[in-house]
């Protein structure tokens, strides 16, 4: 966009979008949100497994410092 014209163009596009049918609003939202949801699902499991491994290591190191357990 030429310098200083982007804001006016953004407003034109926003007005055009707001005149669109409701189904267009829903589908536009899905279009932008779906990749974020997929990435969350894909990466959260990995993050949780790292947290679990760290927690297990922490417990193991704490047990080693406290000496043998008396069961």
C-alpha positions as CSV (number, residue, x, y, z in Angstrom):
1,X,0.0,0.0,0.0
2,X,1.2,3.5,-0.7
3,X,2.4,5.4,2.4
4,X,-0.5,6.5,4.5
5,X,-3.2,4.5,2.7
6,X,-3.1,1.2,4.7
7,X,-5.4,2.4,7.5
8,X,-8.0,3.6,4.9
9,X,-7.8,0.3,3.1
10,X,-8.1,-1.6,6.4
11,X,-11.3,0.3,7.1
12,X,-12.7,-0.5,3.7
13,X,-12.0,-4.2,4.1
14,X,-13.5,-4.2,7.6
15,X,-16.7,-2.6,6.4
16,X,-16.9,-5.1,3.5
17,X,-16.3,-8.0,6.0
18,X,-19.0,-6.7,8.3
19,X,-21.5,-6.7,5.4
20,X,-20.8,-10.4,4.7
21,X,-23.2,-13.1,5.8
22,X,-22.8,-14.6,9.2
23,X,-21.6,-17.9,7.8
24,X,-18.7,-16.0,6.3
25,X,-17.8,-14.7,9.7
26,X,-17.8,-18.2,11.2
27,X,-15.8,-19.7,8.4
28,X,-13.2,-16.9,8.5
29,X,-12.8,-17.5,12.2
30,X,-12.4,-21.2,11.7
31,X,-9.8,-20.6,8.9
32,X,-7.6,-18.6,11.3
33,X,-8.2,-20.5,14.5
34,X,-7.9,-24.1,13.2
35,X,-4.1,-24.0,12.6
36,X,-3.6,-22.6,16.1
37,X,-5.6,-25.5,17.6
38,X,-3.8,-28.1,15.6
39,X,-0.4,-26.7,16.7
40,X,-1.5,-26.7,20.4
41,X,-2.6,-30.3,20.2
42,X,0.6,-31.3,18.4
43,X,2.9,-29.5,20.8
44,X,1.2,-29.7,24.2
45,X,1.7,-33.4,24.5
46,X,5.5,-33.0,23.9
47,X,5.6,-30.2,26.5
48,X,3.8,-32.3,29.0
49,X,6.1,-35.2,28.5
50,X,9.1,-32.9,29.1
51,X,7.5,-31.7,32.3
52,X,6.8,-35.2,33.4
53,X,10.4,-36.2,32.8
54,X,11.7,-33.2,34.7
55,X,9.4,-33.9,37.6
56,X,10.5,-37.6,37.7
57,X,14.1,-36.5,37.7
58,X,13.5,-34.0,40.5
59,X,11.8,-36.6,42.6
60,X,14.7,-39.0,42.0
61,X,17.3,-36.4,42.9
62,X,15.4,-35.5,46.1
63,X,15.1,-39.1,47.1
64,X,18.9,-39.6,46.5
65,X,19.7,-36.6,48.8
66,X,17.4,-37.8,51.6
67,X,19.1,-41.2,51.7
68,X,17.5,-44.7,51.5
69,X,13.8,-44.8,52.1
70,X,12.4,-46.8,55.0
71,X,9.4,-48.7,53.8
